[in-house]
Every structure is written in C-alpha cells, then in structure tokens.
Amino acid sequence: MKKLLAAFVMVVAASTVAMAGAWDSNGCSGCHNGGLAKSKEQLKAEIKSVEEFVKKAKETSNPMMQSAVQGLGANADKVLREAAKEVLGK
C-alpha cells in the first residue's frame, strides 16, 4: 500500500510540473511581477512577436536578466520562445 501511495504521489507531482509552463517553471513570474520587473501584461502590451521577445531578453542590459538568461544555458532560446508564447498567447 505504501508503494502504491508513493507511486501515486510521484505521478501527481510529475504531472503538476509538466503542466507548469516555461513562464512559471523557470522563475520568470518571480521577478516579472510589475514591481521588480515588467509584468506579464506589460510585456504583452509592449512586445508583439516571439522573435522580439527572445531578442530583448537576450540583449538586455539588466544584470539580473542577463544572469537569468545565462542560467538557462544551451536551452535559453527554447525556454525563452516557450515563455514568449505563453506571454503573447501564441
């Protein structure tokens, strides 16, 4: 019974993480709250395309954002594109 319960908990946890998009699972929403950095809504109003979103994220002069992009490593473009699609609704 304990093994069954443990397996169930693992499946639920894994599916919860899988449902979280790039915006939440990579911590974007932690800083982009309208106080520390522009909110999701502010970004959506300013940025019109996925390409523009990725370019601005990668070319920022903000040291915190530079660090965040570098922290994504080789997956930076993929994660930024996923986050852009979530923000822009595309």
SEFIZA-3560 file (N, C-alpha, C; in Angstrom, 3 decimals):
REM SEFIZA-3560
<numar><xx>0.824</xx><yy>-1.196</yy><zz>0.000</zz><atom>N</atom></numar>
<numar><xx>0.000</xx><yy>0.000</yy><zz>0.000</zz><atom>CA</atom></numar>
<numar><xx>0.868</xx><yy>1.260</yy><zz>0.000</zz><atom>C</atom></numar>
<numar><xx>1.956</xx><yy>1.236</yy><zz>0.768</zz><atom>N</atom></numar>
<numar><xx>2.839</xx><yy>2.399</yy><zz>0.815</zz><atom>CA</atom></numar>
<numar><xx>3.485</xx><yy>2.643</yy><zz>-0.544</zz><atom>C</atom></numar>
<numar><xx>3.843</xx><yy>1.561</yy><zz>-1.238</zz><atom>N</atom></numar>
<numar><xx>4.448</xx><yy>1.712</yy><zz>-2.559</zz><atom>CA</atom></numar>
<numar><xx>3.447</xx><yy>2.305</yy><zz>-3.546</zz><atom>C</atom></numar>
<numar><xx>2.210</xx><yy>1.876</yy><zz>-3.452</zz><atom>N</atom></numar>
<numar><xx>1.167</xx><yy>2.391</yy><zz>-4.327</zz><atom>CA</atom></numar>
<numar><xx>0.941</xx><yy>3.879</yy><zz>-4.067</zz><atom>C</atom></numar>
<numar><xx>0.890</xx><yy>4.255</yy><zz>-2.814</zz><atom>N</atom></numar>
<numar><xx>0.705</xx><yy>5.657</yy><zz>-2.448</zz><atom>CA</atom></numar>
<numar><xx>1.888</xx><yy>6.494</yy><zz>-2.925</zz><atom>C</atom></numar>
<numar><xx>3.101</xx><yy>5.982</yy><zz>-2.733</zz><atom>N</atom></numar>
<numar><xx>4.294</xx><yy>6.701</yy><zz>-3.178</zz><atom>CA</atom></numar>
<numar><xx>4.284</xx><yy>6.887</yy><zz>-4.694</zz><atom>C</atom></numar>
<numar><xx>3.889</xx><yy>5.859</yy><zz>-5.419</zz><atom>N</atom></numar>
<numar><xx>3.816</xx><yy>5.943</yy><zz>-6.878</zz><atom>CA</atom></numar>
<numar><xx>2.777</xx><yy>6.978</yy><zz>-7.310</zz><atom>C</atom></numar>
<numar><xx>1.643</xx><yy>6.995</yy><zz>-6.630</zz><atom>N</atom></numar>
<numar><xx>0.591</xx><yy>7.955</yy><zz>-6.935</zz><atom>CA</atom></numar>
<numar><xx>1.078</xx><yy>9.386</yy><zz>-6.702</zz><atom>C</atom></numar>
<numar><xx>1.737</xx><yy>9.615</yy><zz>-5.598</zz><atom>N</atom></numar>
<numar><xx>2.257</xx><yy>10.952</yy><zz>-5.281</zz><atom>CA</atom></numar>
<numar><xx>3.265</xx><yy>11.393</yy><zz>-6.340</zz><atom>C</atom></numar>
<numar><xx>4.117</xx><yy>10.485</yy><zz>-6.777</zz><atom>N</atom></numar>
<numar><xx>5.114</xx><yy>10.825</yy><zz>-7.795</zz><atom>CA</atom></numar>
<numar><xx>4.456</xx><yy>11.182</yy><zz>-9.127</zz><atom>C</atom></numar>
<numar><xx>3.419</xx><yy>10.455</yy><zz>-9.487</zz><atom>N</atom></numar>
<numar><xx>2.712</xx><yy>10.736</yy><zz>-10.742</zz><atom>CA</atom></numar>
<numar><xx>2.033</xx><yy>12.099</yy><zz>-10.662</zz><atom>C</atom></numar>
<numar><xx>1.397</xx><yy>12.394</yy><zz>-9.562</zz><atom>N</atom></numar>
<numar><xx>0.725</xx><yy>13.686</yy><zz>-9.394</zz><atom>CA</atom></numar>
<numar><xx>1.746</xx><yy>14.818</yy><zz>-9.421</zz><atom>C</atom></numar>
<numar><xx>2.853</xx><yy>14.649</yy><zz>-8.738</zz><atom>N</atom></numar>
<numar><xx>3.899</xx><yy>15.681</yy><zz>-8.716</zz><atom>CA</atom></numar>
<numar><xx>4.470</xx><yy>15.901</yy><zz>-10.103</zz><atom>C</atom></numar>
<numar><xx>4.736</xx><yy>14.834</yy><zz>-10.817</zz><atom>N</atom></numar>
<numar><xx>5.300</xx><yy>14.948</yy><zz>-12.167</zz><atom>CA</atom></numar>
<numar><xx>4.322</xx><yy>15.630</yy><zz>-13.113</zz><atom>C</atom></numar>
<numar><xx>3.050</xx><yy>15.308</yy><zz>-13.004</zz><atom>N</atom></numar>
<numar><xx>2.078</xx><yy>15.922</yy><zz>-13.903</zz><atom>CA</atom></numar>
<numar><xx>1.871</xx><yy>17.390</yy><zz>-13.566</zz><atom>C</atom></numar>
<numar><xx>1.998</xx><yy>17.758</yy><zz>-12.312</zz><atom>N</atom></numar>
<numar><xx>1.874</xx><yy>19.162</yy><zz>-11.915</zz><atom>CA</atom></numar>
<numar><xx>3.017</xx><yy>19.967</yy><zz>-12.500</zz><atom>C</atom></numar>
<numar><xx>4.227</xx><yy>19.447</yy><zz>-12.423</zz><atom>N</atom></numar>
<numar><xx>5.376</xx><yy>20.134</yy><zz>-13.001</zz><atom>CA</atom></numar>
<numar><xx>5.226</xx><yy>20.226</yy><zz>-14.508</zz><atom>C</atom></numar>
<numar><xx>4.729</xx><yy>19.181</yy><zz>-15.133</zz><atom>N</atom></numar>
<numar><xx>4.561</xx><yy>19.176</yy><zz>-16.582</zz><atom>CA</atom></numar>
<numar><xx>3.536</xx><yy>20.213</yy><zz>-17.028</zz><atom>C</atom></numar>
<numar><xx>2.552</xx><yy>20.507</yy><zz>-16.193</zz><atom>N</atom></numar>
<numar><xx>1.527</xx><yy>21.481</yy><zz>-16.552</zz><atom>CA</atom></numar>
<numar><xx>2.037</xx><yy>22.910</yy><zz>-16.439</zz><atom>C</atom></numar>
<numar><xx>3.038</xx><yy>23.131</yy><zz>-15.592</zz><atom>N</atom></numar>
<numar><xx>3.583</xx><yy>24.472</yy><zz>-15.442</zz><atom>CA</atom></numar>
<numar><xx>4.324</xx><yy>24.839</yy><zz>-16.704</zz><atom>C</atom></numar>
<numar><xx>4.061</xx><yy>26.034</yy><zz>-17.208</zz><atom>N</atom></numar>
<numar><xx>4.730</xx><yy>26.462</yy><zz>-18.420</zz><atom>CA</atom></numar>
<numar><xx>6.097</xx><yy>27.045</yy><zz>-18.126</zz><atom>C</atom></numar>
<numar><xx>6.782</xx><yy>27.424</yy><zz>-19.181</zz><atom>N</atom></numar>
<numar><xx>8.131</xx><yy>27.982</yy><zz>-19.057</zz><atom>CA</atom></numar>
<numar><xx>8.126</xx><yy>29.245</yy><zz>-18.203</zz><atom>C</atom></numar>
<numar><xx>7.073</xx><yy>30.032</yy><zz>-18.303</zz><atom>N</atom></numar>
<numar><xx>6.991</xx><yy>31.292</yy><zz>-17.555</zz><atom>CA</atom></numar>
<numar><xx>7.066</xx><yy>31.039</yy><zz>-16.051</zz><atom>C</atom></numar>
<numar><xx>6.334</xx><yy>30.058</yy><zz>-15.563</zz><atom>N</atom></numar>
<numar><xx>6.315</xx><yy>29.773</yy><zz>-14.128</zz><atom>CA</atom></numar>
<numar><xx>7.442</xx><yy>28.841</yy><zz>-13.704</zz><atom>C</atom></numar>
<numar><xx>7.691</xx><yy>27.799</yy><zz>-14.469</zz><atom>N</atom></numar>
<numar><xx>8.659</xx><yy>26.792</yy><zz>-14.037</zz><atom>CA</atom></numar>
<numar><xx>10.097</xx><yy>27.274</yy><zz>-14.101</zz><atom>C</atom></numar>
<numar><xx>10.372</xx><yy>28.322</yy><zz>-14.869</zz><atom>N</atom></numar>
<numar><xx>11.730</xx><yy>28.850</yy><zz>-14.953</zz><atom>CA</atom></numar>
<numar><xx>11.905</xx><yy>30.122</yy><zz>-14.130</zz><atom>C</atom></numar>
<numar><xx>10.896</xx><yy>30.475</yy><zz>-13.364</zz><atom>N</atom></numar>
<numar><xx>11.020</xx><yy>31.590</yy><zz>-12.432</zz><atom>CA</atom></numar>
<numar><xx>10.770</xx><yy>32.963</yy><zz>-13.013</zz><atom>C</atom></numar>
<numar><xx>10.336</xx><yy>33.046</yy><zz>-14.254</zz><atom>N</atom></numar>
<numar><xx>10.090</xx><yy>34.355</yy><zz>-14.869</zz><atom>CA</atom></numar>
<numar><xx>9.100</xx><yy>35.179</yy><zz>-14.039</zz><atom>C</atom></numar>
<numar><xx>8.033</xx><yy>34.523</yy><zz>-13.624</zz><atom>N</atom></numar>
<numar><xx>6.967</xx><yy>35.231</yy><zz>-12.904</zz><atom>CA</atom></numar>
<numar><xx>7.428</xx><yy>35.746</yy><zz>-11.541</zz><atom>C</atom></numar>
<numar><xx>8.497</xx><yy>35.184</yy><zz>-11.012</zz><atom>N</atom></numar>
<numar><xx>9.007</xx><yy>35.634</yy><zz>-9.714</zz><atom>CA</atom></numar>
<numar><xx>9.500</xx><yy>37.069</yy><zz>-9.747</zz><atom>C</atom></numar>
<numar><xx>10.171</xx><yy>37.454</yy><zz>-10.818</zz><atom>N</atom></numar>
<numar><xx>10.684</xx><yy>38.820</yy><zz>-10.955</zz><atom>CA</atom></numar>
<numar><xx>9.744</xx><yy>39.706</yy><zz>-11.767</zz><atom>C</atom></numar>
<numar><xx>9.118</xx><yy>39.119</yy><zz>-12.782</zz><atom>N</atom></numar>
<numar><xx>8.234</xx><yy>39.889</yy><zz>-13.663</zz><atom>CA</atom></numar>
<numar><xx>6.847</xx><yy>39.985</yy><zz>-13.043</zz><atom>C</atom></numar>
<numar><xx>6.785</xx><yy>40.798</yy><zz>-11.979</zz><atom>N</atom></numar>
<numar><xx>5.546</xx><yy>40.943</yy><zz>-11.220</zz><atom>CA</atom></numar>
<numar><xx>5.011</xx><yy>42.377</yy><zz>-11.242</zz><atom>C</atom></numar>
<numar><xx>5.636</xx><yy>43.223</yy><zz>-12.037</zz><atom>N</atom></numar>
<numar><xx>5.209</xx><yy>44.614</yy><zz>-12.116</zz><atom>CA</atom></numar>
<numar><xx>5.922</xx><yy>45.505</yy><zz>-11.128</zz><atom>C</atom></numar>
<numar><xx>6.606</xx><yy>44.921</yy><zz>-10.158</zz><atom>N</atom></numar>
<numar><xx>7.360</xx><yy>45.700</yy><zz>-9.178</zz><atom>CA</atom></numar>
<numar><xx>8.846</xx><yy>45.650</yy><zz>-9.478</zz><atom>C</atom></numar>
<numar><xx>9.386</xx><yy>44.457</yy><zz>-9.439</zz><atom>N</atom></numar>
<numar><xx>10.815</xx><yy>44.267</yy><zz>-9.691</zz><atom>CA</atom></numar>
<numar><xx>11.120</xx><yy>44.390</yy><zz>-11.183</zz><atom>C</atom></numar>
<numar><xx>10.297</xx><yy>43.801</yy><zz>-12.003</zz><atom>N</atom></numar>
<numar><xx>10.441</xx><yy>43.869</yy><zz>-13.461</zz><atom>CA</atom></numar>
<numar><xx>9.043</xx><yy>43.942</yy><zz>-14.068</zz><atom>C</atom></numar>
<numar><xx>8.988</xx><yy>44.299</yy><zz>-15.347</zz><atom>N</atom></numar>
<numar><xx>7.699</xx><yy>44.433</yy><zz>-16.019</zz><atom>CA</atom></numar>
<numar><xx>6.876</xx><yy>43.156</yy><zz>-15.873</zz><atom>C</atom></numar>
<numar><xx>5.583</xx><yy>43.350</yy><zz>-15.663</zz><atom>N</atom></numar>
<numar><xx>4.680</xx><yy>42.211</yy><zz>-15.503</zz><atom>CA</atom></numar>
<numar><xx>4.418</xx><yy>41.540</yy><zz>-16.846</zz><atom>C</atom></numar>
<numar><xx>3.817</xx><yy>40.378</yy><zz>-16.772</zz><atom>N</atom></numar>
<numar><xx>3.431</xx><yy>39.636</yy><zz>-17.972</zz><atom>CA</atom></numar>
<numar><xx>2.539</xx><yy>40.495</yy><zz>-18.865</zz><atom>C</atom></numar>
<numar><xx>1.610</xx><yy>41.210</yy><zz>-18.266</zz><atom>N</atom></numar>
<numar><xx>0.685</xx><yy>42.061</yy><zz>-19.010</zz><atom>CA</atom></numar>
<numar><xx>1.413</xx><yy>43.227</yy><zz>-19.667</zz><atom>C</atom></numar>
<numar><xx>2.380</xx><yy>43.824</yy><zz>-18.948</zz><atom>N</atom></numar>
<numar><xx>3.151</xx><yy>44.929</yy><zz>-19.514</zz><atom>CA</atom></numar>
<numar><xx>3.996</xx><yy>44.448</yy><zz>-20.700</zz><atom>C</atom></numar>
<numar><xx>4.598</xx><yy>43.281</yy><zz>-20.552</zz><atom>N</atom></numar>
<numar><xx>5.396</xx><yy>42.726</yy><zz>-21.642</zz><atom>CA</atom></numar>
<numar><xx>4.516</xx><yy>42.445</yy><zz>-22.856</zz><atom>C</atom></numar>
<numar><xx>3.334</xx><yy>41.900</yy><zz>-22.615</zz><atom>N</atom></numar>
<numar><xx>2.419</xx><yy>41.578</yy><zz>-23.708</zz><atom>CA</atom></numar>
<numar><xx>2.010</xx><yy>42.841</yy><zz>-24.465</zz><atom>C</atom></numar>
<numar><xx>1.832</xx><yy>43.942</yy><zz>-23.742</zz><atom>N</atom></numar>
<numar><xx>1.441</xx><yy>45.198</yy><zz>-24.378</zz><atom>CA</atom></numar>
<numar><xx>2.579</xx><yy>45.799</yy><zz>-25.206</zz><atom>C</atom></numar>
<numar><xx>3.813</xx><yy>45.565</yy><zz>-24.803</zz><atom>N</atom></numar>
<numar><xx>4.969</xx><yy>46.154</yy><zz>-25.481</zz><atom>CA</atom></numar>
<numar><xx>5.537</xx><yy>45.304</yy><zz>-26.601</zz><atom>C</atom></numar>
<numar><xx>5.540</xx><yy>43.999</yy><zz>-26.414</zz><atom>N</atom></numar>
<numar><xx>6.227</xx><yy>43.103</yy><zz>-27.342</zz><atom>CA</atom></numar>
<numar><xx>5.199</xx><yy>42.411</yy><zz>-28.234</zz><atom>C</atom></numar>
<numar><xx>5.470</xx><yy>42.416</yy><zz>-29.523</zz><atom>N</atom></numar>
<numar><xx>4.481</xx><yy>41.919</yy><zz>-30.483</zz><atom>CA</atom></numar>
<numar><xx>4.802</xx><yy>40.563</yy><zz>-31.096</zz><atom>C</atom></numar>
<numar><xx>6.033</xx><yy>40.074</yy><zz>-30.951</zz><atom>N</atom></numar>
<numar><xx>6.360</xx><yy>38.792</yy><zz>-31.576</zz><atom>CA</atom></numar>
<numar><xx>7.288</xx><yy>37.970</yy><zz>-30.682</zz><atom>C</atom></numar>
<numar><xx>7.299</xx><yy>36.674</yy><zz>-30.935</zz><atom>N</atom></numar>
<numar><xx>8.176</xx><yy>35.762</yy><zz>-30.193</zz><atom>CA</atom></numar>
<numar><xx>9.631</xx><yy>36.150</yy><zz>-30.434</zz><atom>C</atom></numar>
<numar><xx>9.971</xx><yy>36.467</yy><zz>-31.670</zz><atom>N</atom></numar>
<numar><xx>11.337</xx><yy>36.829</yy><zz>-32.020</zz><atom>CA</atom></numar>
<numar><xx>11.787</xx><yy>38.080</yy><zz>-31.266</zz><atom>C</atom></numar>
<numar><xx>10.909</xx><yy>39.081</yy><zz>-31.194</zz><atom>N</atom></numar>
<numar><xx>11.219</xx><yy>40.317</yy><zz>-30.475</zz><atom>CA</atom></numar>
<numar><xx>11.423</xx><yy>40.029</yy><zz>-28.985</zz><atom>C</atom></numar>
<numar><xx>10.581</xx><yy>39.179</yy><zz>-28.417</zz><atom>N</atom></numar>
<numar><xx>10.677</xx><yy>38.797</yy><zz>-27.005</zz><atom>CA</atom></numar>
<numar><xx>12.038</xx><yy>38.174</yy><zz>-26.714</zz><atom>C</atom></numar>
<numar><xx>12.430</xx><yy>37.192</yy><zz>-27.536</zz><atom>N</atom></numar>
<numar><xx>13.702</xx><yy>36.490</yy><zz>-27.342</zz><atom>CA</atom></numar>
<numar><xx>14.863</xx><yy>37.453</yy><zz>-27.494</zz><atom>C</atom></numar>
<numar><xx>14.814</xx><yy>38.297</yy><zz>-28.519</zz><atom>N</atom></numar>
<numar><xx>15.885</xx><yy>39.261</yy><zz>-28.766</zz><atom>CA</atom></numar>
<numar><xx>16.051</xx><yy>40.214</yy><zz>-27.587</zz><atom>C</atom></numar>
<numar><xx>14.942</xx><yy>40.770</yy><zz>-27.102</zz><atom>N</atom></numar>
<numar><xx>15.017</xx><yy>41.706</yy><zz>-25.975</zz><atom>CA</atom></numar>
<numar><xx>15.546</xx><yy>41.028</yy><zz>-24.717</zz><atom>C</atom></numar>
<numar><xx>15.120</xx><yy>39.801</yy><zz>-24.490</zz><atom>N</atom></numar>
<numar><xx>15.588</xx><yy>39.070</yy><zz>-23.305</zz><atom>CA</atom></numar>
<numar><xx>17.089</xx><yy>38.818</yy><zz>-23.373</zz><atom>C</atom></numar>
<numar><xx>17.572</xx><yy>38.466</yy><zz>-24.550</zz><atom>N</atom></numar>
<numar><xx>18.987</xx><yy>38.138</yy><zz>-24.707</zz><atom>CA</atom></numar>
<numar><xx>19.880</xx><yy>39.373</yy><zz>-24.788</zz><atom>C</atom></numar>
<numar><xx>19.336</xx><yy>40.517</yy><zz>-25.229</zz><atom>N</atom></numar>
<numar><xx>20.137</xx><yy>41.726</yy><zz>-25.401</zz><atom>CA</atom></numar>
<numar><xx>19.961</xx><yy>42.736</yy><zz>-24.281</zz><atom>C</atom></numar>
<numar><xx>19.296</xx><yy>42.352</yy><zz>-23.208</zz><atom>N</atom></numar>
<numar><xx>19.044</xx><yy>43.270</yy><zz>-22.110</zz><atom>CA</atom></numar>
<numar><xx>20.343</xx><yy>43.739</yy><zz>-21.447</zz><atom>C</atom></numar>
<numar><xx>20.284</xx><yy>44.918</yy><zz>-20.880</zz><atom>N</atom></numar>
<numar><xx>21.433</xx><yy>45.422</yy><zz>-20.120</zz><atom>CA</atom></numar>
<numar><xx>21.230</xx><yy>45.196</yy><zz>-18.622</zz><atom>C</atom></numar>
<numar><xx>20.073</xx><yy>44.653</yy><zz>-18.257</zz><atom>N</atom></numar>
<numar><xx>19.777</xx><yy>44.383</yy><zz>-16.848</zz><atom>CA</atom></numar>
<numar><xx>20.595</xx><yy>43.185</yy><zz>-16.373</zz><atom>C</atom></numar>
<numar><xx>21.452</xx><yy>43.360</yy><zz>-15.362</zz><atom>N</atom></numar>
<numar><xx>22.302</xx><yy>42.259</yy><zz>-14.916</zz><atom>CA</atom></numar>
<numar><xx>21.536</xx><yy>41.051</yy><zz>-14.366</zz><atom>C</atom></numar>
<numar><xx>20.383</xx><yy>41.283</yy><zz>-13.758</zz><atom>N</atom></numar>
<numar><xx>19.600</xx><yy>40.158</yy><zz>-13.233</zz><atom>CA</atom></numar>
<numar><xx>19.044</xx><yy>39.314</yy><zz>-14.377</zz><atom>C</atom></numar>
<numar><xx>18.569</xx><yy>39.985</yy><zz>-15.422</zz><atom>N</atom></numar>
<numar><xx>18.034</xx><yy>39.262</yy><zz>-16.564</zz><atom>CA</atom></numar>
<numar><xx>19.154</xx><yy>38.580</yy><zz>-17.334</zz><atom>C</atom></numar>
<numar><xx>20.289</xx><yy>39.236</yy><zz>-17.456</zz><atom>N</atom></numar>
<numar><xx>21.444</xx><yy>38.616</yy><zz>-18.118</zz><atom>CA</atom></numar>
<numar><xx>21.824</xx><yy>37.325</yy><zz>-17.409</zz><atom>C</atom></numar>
<numar><xx>21.834</xx><yy>37.376</yy><zz>-16.088</zz><atom>N</atom></numar>
<numar><xx>22.162</xx><yy>36.194</yy><zz>-15.283</zz><atom>CA</atom></numar>
<numar><xx>21.120</xx><yy>35.098</yy><zz>-15.478</zz><atom>C</atom></numar>
<numar><xx>19.860</xx><yy>35.487</yy><zz>-15.543</zz><atom>N</atom></numar>
<numar><xx>18.784</xx><yy>34.506</yy><zz>-15.726</zz><atom>CA</atom></numar>
<numar><xx>18.909</xx><yy>33.819</yy><zz>-17.080</zz><atom>C</atom></numar>
<numar><xx>19.192</xx><yy>34.584</yy><zz>-18.114</zz><atom>N</atom></numar>
<numar><xx>19.337</xx><yy>34.008</yy><zz>-19.458</zz><atom>CA</atom></numar>
<numar><xx>20.550</xx><yy>33.095</yy><zz>-19.494</zz><atom>C</atom></numar>
<numar><xx>21.654</xx><yy>33.531</yy><zz>-18.910</zz><atom>N</atom></numar>
<numar><xx>22.860</xx><yy>32.691</yy><zz>-18.863</zz><atom>CA</atom></numar>
<numar><xx>22.595</xx><yy>31.408</yy><zz>-18.090</zz><atom>C</atom></numar>
<numar><xx>21.778</xx><yy>31.495</yy><zz>-17.056</zz><atom>N</atom></numar>
<numar><xx>21.441</xx><yy>30.323</yy><zz>-16.251</zz><atom>CA</atom></numar>
<numar><xx>20.658</xx><yy>29.267</yy><zz>-17.021</zz><atom>C</atom></numar>
<numar><xx>20.015</xx><yy>29.676</yy><zz>-18.096</zz><atom>N</atom></numar>
<numar><xx>19.268</xx><yy>28.724</yy><zz>-18.923</zz><atom>CA</atom></numar>
<numar><xx>20.202</xx><yy>27.900</yy><zz>-19.806</zz><atom>C</atom></numar>
<numar><xx>21.428</xx><yy>28.379</yy><zz>-19.967</zz><atom>N</atom></numar>
<numar><xx>22.443</xx><yy>27.649</yy><zz>-20.722</zz><atom>CA</atom></numar>
<numar><xx>22.044</xx><yy>27.416</yy><zz>-22.170</zz><atom>C</atom></numar>
<numar><xx>22.329</xx><yy>26.221</yy><zz>-22.646</zz><atom>N</atom></numar>
<numar><xx>22.067</xx><yy>25.862</yy><zz>-24.040</zz><atom>CA</atom></numar>
<numar><xx>20.577</xx><yy>25.867</yy><zz>-24.372</zz><atom>C</atom></numar>
<numar><xx>19.729</xx><yy>25.805</yy><zz>-23.355</zz><atom>N</atom></numar>
<numar><xx>18.276</xx><yy>25.793</yy><zz>-23.571</zz><atom>CA</atom></numar>
<numar><xx>17.668</xx><yy>27.189</yy><zz>-23.618</zz><atom>C</atom></numar>
<numar><xx>18.484</xx><yy>28.228</yy><zz>-23.561</zz><atom>N</atom></numar>
<numar><xx>17.972</xx><yy>29.596</yy><zz>-23.458</zz><atom>CA</atom></numar>
<numar><xx>16.978</xx><yy>29.932</yy><zz>-24.562</zz><atom>C</atom></numar>
<numar><xx>17.337</xx><yy>29.693</yy><zz>-25.817</zz><atom>N</atom></numar>
<numar><xx>16.423</xx><yy>30.045</yy><zz>-26.908</zz><atom>CA</atom></numar>
<numar><xx>15.102</xx><yy>29.300</yy><zz>-26.799</zz><atom>C</atom></numar>
<numar><xx>15.182</xx><yy>28.015</yy><zz>-26.516</zz><atom>N</atom></numar>
<numar><xx>13.966</xx><yy>27.196</yy><zz>-26.418</zz><atom>CA</atom></numar>
<numar><xx>13.061</xx><yy>27.688</yy><zz>-25.281</zz><atom>C</atom></numar>
<numar><xx>13.648</xx><yy>27.910</yy><zz>-24.109</zz><atom>N</atom></numar>
<numar><xx>12.861</xx><yy>28.346</yy><zz>-22.949</zz><atom>CA</atom></numar>
<numar><xx>12.289</xx><yy>29.739</yy><zz>-23.175</zz><atom>C</atom></numar>
<numar><xx>13.093</xx><yy>30.639</yy><zz>-23.727</zz><atom>N</atom></numar>
<numar><xx>12.602</xx><yy>31.996</yy><zz>-23.992</zz><atom>CA</atom></numar>
<numar><xx>11.469</xx><yy>31.976</yy><zz>-25.010</zz><atom>C</atom></numar>
<numar><xx>11.572</xx><yy>31.132</yy><zz>-26.022</zz><atom>N</atom></numar>
<numar><xx>10.490</xx><yy>31.020</yy><zz>-27.010</zz><atom>CA</atom></numar>
<numar><xx>9.213</xx><yy>30.499</yy><zz>-26.361</zz><atom>C</atom></numar>
<numar><xx>9.348</xx><yy>29.494</yy><zz>-25.497</zz><atom>N</atom></numar>
<numar><xx>8.175</xx><yy>28.947</yy><zz>-24.798</zz><atom>CA</atom></numar>
<numar><xx>7.535</xx><yy>30.010</yy><zz>-23.909</zz><atom>C</atom></numar>
<numar><xx>8.375</xx><yy>30.743</yy><zz>-23.180</zz><atom>N</atom></numar>
<numar><xx>7.860</xx><yy>31.804</yy><zz>-22.309</zz><atom>CA</atom></numar>
<numar><xx>7.174</xx><yy>32.892</yy><zz>-23.145</zz><atom>C</atom></numar>
<numar><xx>7.780</xx><yy>33.242</yy><zz>-24.276</zz><atom>N</atom></numar>
<numar><xx>7.190</xx><yy>34.258</yy><zz>-25.149</zz><atom>CA</atom></numar>
<numar><xx>5.822</xx><yy>33.817</yy><zz>-25.638</zz><atom>C</atom></numar>
<numar><xx>5.693</xx><yy>32.573</yy><zz>-26.016</zz><atom>N</atom></numar>
<numar><xx>4.402</xx><yy>32.069</yy><zz>-26.500</zz><atom>CA</atom></numar>
<numar><xx>3.349</xx><yy>32.147</yy><zz>-25.395</zz><atom>C</atom></numar>
<numar><xx>3.763</xx><yy>31.867</yy><zz>-24.160</zz><atom>N</atom></numar>
<numar><xx>2.819</xx><yy>31.968</yy><zz>-23.038</zz><atom>CA</atom></numar>
<numar><xx>2.402</xx><yy>33.410</yy><zz>-22.800</zz><atom>C</atom></numar>
<numar><xx>3.380</xx><yy>34.308</yy><zz>-22.815</zz><atom>N</atom></numar>
<numar><xx>3.090</xx><yy>35.731</yy><zz>-22.561</zz><atom>CA</atom></numar>
<numar><xx>2.219</xx><yy>36.313</yy><zz>-23.663</zz><atom>C</atom></numar>
<numar><xx>2.595</xx><yy>36.016</yy><zz>-24.891</zz><atom>N</atom></numar>
<numar><xx>1.905</xx><yy>36.616</yy><zz>-26.045</zz><atom>CA</atom></numar>
<numar><xx>0.647</xx><yy>35.870</yy><zz>-26.454</zz><atom>C</atom></numar>
<numar><xx>0.433</xx><yy>34.699</yy><zz>-25.866</zz><atom>N</atom></numar>
<numar><xx>-0.752</xx><yy>33.911</yy><zz>-26.201</zz><atom>CA</atom></numar>
<numar><xx>-0.699</xx><yy>33.320</yy><zz>-27.592</zz><atom>C</atom></numar>
<numar><xx>0.495</xx><yy>32.935</yy><zz>-28.020</zz><atom>N</atom></numar>
<numar><xx>0.656</xx><yy>32.389</yy><zz>-29.382</zz><atom>CA</atom></numar>
<numar><xx>1.032</xx><yy>30.938</yy><zz>-29.357</zz><atom>C</atom></numar>
//
